[in-house]
Amino acid sequence: LCSKENFNYDITKLEIPSDTTLVAIINPNNPTGNEFNINENIQLIDKNPHTLFLIDEAFIEFVGGTKKSAVNLVSDYKNVIITRTFSKAFSLAGCRVGYAIANSELINYLDNINDAYPLSRSAEAAAIESLNHVDKINERVILLKRTTKDLISSLKTLGIVSFPSETFFFLIKIPYENLDADEFADRLAEHNIHVRPLHLKGLENKFIRFATSTVNNNEIVISTIKEIVEKL
Ligand SMILES: Cc1ncc(COP(=O)(O)O)c(C=O)c1O
């Protein structure tokens, strides 16, 4: 991934060696927040029938949910598996509930080799109950995306440019010459604000992943950054 291309990547350019067992595509991606259009690039899956394509849709609710999901591919392709989680839009990270969608043969195989303990009854109950509140969850997704947009605008007024994202987290590049990503994160941490510097190969130490919080917390983030920048 390259900052010059806004961390976008054309998946049709993905070169898959013929003996590849598994390709994992994170859609939308983390830590960039941008999406890969798998439904319009199914030739990738067509061309590689012996490779299993795992499409991680942990954040799919933030890009229009079912409309952008690759879930419909499961009925046509035996080599596609979709994984999802209740940890993100559904806010149930503490329950540790996730699921996979694939053809029954693959699901049965995974069930047979899975030696993990089953879900706790309470976690299962919470996940099932949350499905009765999808409208409310979608409202919160919309609110969170709006709050993200506002945070991005406020950062822009401080000269901090962000990269396009479809989710509630995004990447920024620090514009200040005498401050790198690690130092910036450390200074924010002194104020109990935690952001993640990106240590990707080939990327200078200037990129940070921000996640949106509440409106109030975002205001604190902005005023804290102002304070830090004034002292530079
Ligand atoms: C892209 C992606 N997939 C999956 C997960 C797993 O989430 P969990 O283990 O909480 O279900 C995460 C967690 O951050 C993630 O970022």
The ligand as an SDF file (V2000), in Angstrom:
LIG
                    3D

 16 16  0  0  0  0  0  0  0  0999 V2000
   -9.9390   -6.3950   10.0820 C   0  0  0  0  0  0  0  0  0  0  0  0
  -10.2870   -7.1050   11.3630 C   0  0  0  0  0  0  0  0  0  0  0  0
  -10.8240   -8.3310   11.2960 N   0  0  0  0  0  0  0  0  0  0  0  0
  -11.1460   -9.0070   12.4140 C   0  0  0  0  0  0  0  0  0  0  0  0
  -10.9460   -8.4590   13.6500 C   0  0  0  0  0  0  0  0  0  0  0  0
  -11.2770   -9.3200   14.8220 C   0  0  0  0  0  0  0  0  0  0  0  0
  -12.1910   -8.8140   15.6940 O   0  0  0  0  0  0  0  0  0  0  0  0
  -12.6380   -9.7180   16.9350 P   0  0  0  0  0  0  0  0  0  0  0  0
  -11.5040  -10.6420   17.2640 O   0  0  0  0  0  0  0  0  0  0  0  0
  -12.9070   -8.7490   18.0380 O   0  0  0  0  0  0  0  0  0  0  0  0
  -13.8620  -10.4580   16.4850 O   0  0  0  0  0  0  0  0  0  0  0  0
  -10.3720   -7.1980   13.7740 C   0  0  0  0  0  0  0  0  0  0  0  0
  -10.1260   -6.6000   15.0790 C   0  0  0  0  0  0  0  0  0  0  0  0
   -9.6310   -5.4990   15.2310 O   0  0  0  0  0  0  0  0  0  0  0  0
  -10.0430   -6.4890   12.5920 C   0  0  0  0  0  0  0  0  0  0  0  0
   -9.4950   -5.2680   12.6300 O   0  0  0  0  0  0  0  0  0  0  0  0
  1  2  1  0
  2  3  1  0
  2 15  2  0
  3  4  2  0
  4  5  1  0
  5  6  1  0
  5 12  2  0
  6  7  1  0
  7  8  1  0
  8  9  2  0
  8 10  1  0
  8 11  1  0
 12 13  1  0
 12 15  1  0
 13 14  2  0
 15 16  1  0
M  END
$$$$
